[in-house]
């Protein structure tokens, strides 16, 4: 009375396949897989950026730190 048997799940699966069709379910599965893959790649690139920041290779905005010297430029008003 409290749990669903395997037959209940098979009937639910059959109804879902009849409503959406196998092609649409396949497309949704590949879209979901692509989204998960993109999320993993994004997390990996964030981890790489954090590692570079920790090592001192990048600043927090994501650009490289370039050391240089600022020279004073005198301007004349005409």
C-alpha positions in Angstrom: 0.0 0.0 0.0 2.9 2.4 0.8 5.4 1.7 -2.0 5.4 1.6 -5.8 6.2 -1.7 -7.4 8.1 -2.2 -10.6 4.9 -2.5 -12.6 3.8 1.0 -11.5 7.1 2.5 -12.7 6.9 0.6 -16.0 3.4 2.1 -16.6 4.6 5.6 -15.8 7.5 5.1 -18.2 5.2 3.9 -20.9 2.9 6.9 -20.4 5.9 9.3 -20.6 7.1 7.7 -23.8 3.6 7.9 -25.3 3.3 11.5 -24.4 6.7 12.8 -25.4 7.9 10.2 -27.9 11.3 8.6 -28.0 12.9 11.3 -30.3 12.0 14.1 -27.9 13.2 12.2 -24.9 16.5 11.4 -26.7 17.0 15.1 -27.5 16.2 16.1 -23.9 18.8 13.6 -22.7 21.5 14.9 -25.0 20.7 18.5 -24.0 20.9 17.6 -20.4 24.2 15.8 -20.9 25.6 18.8 -22.8 24.6 21.1 -20.0 26.2 18.9 -17.4 29.4 18.8 -19.5 29.4 22.5 -19.9 29.0 23.0 -16.2 31.9 20.7 -15.4 34.1 22.5 -17.9 33.1 25.9 -16.3 34.0 24.6 -12.9 37.3 23.3 -14.1 38.2 26.6 -15.6 37.2 28.4 -12.4 39.5 26.1 -10.4 42.4 26.7 -12.9 41.9 30.5 -12.5 41.8 30.3 -8.7 45.0 28.3 -8.8 46.7 30.9 -11.0 45.5 33.7 -8.7 46.9 31.8 -5.7 50.2 31.4 -7.5 50.2 35.1 -8.4 49.9 34.6 -12.1 46.6 36.4 -12.5 44.9 39.2 -10.8 41.3 38.9 -9.5 39.8 40.4 -12.6 41.2 37.6 -14.7 44.0 39.6 -16.4 47.7 39.1 -16.1 49.8 41.3 -13.8 52.4 43.2 -15.7 55.0 45.2 -13.8 56.2 48.5 -15.2 57.2 52.0 -14.4 55.1 55.1 -14.6 56.8 58.2 -15.9 55.4 61.6 -15.3 54.3 63.4 -18.4 54.2 67.2 -18.2 51.5 68.9 -20.3 51.5 72.5 -21.4 48.3 74.4 -21.7 48.0 76.4 -24.9 
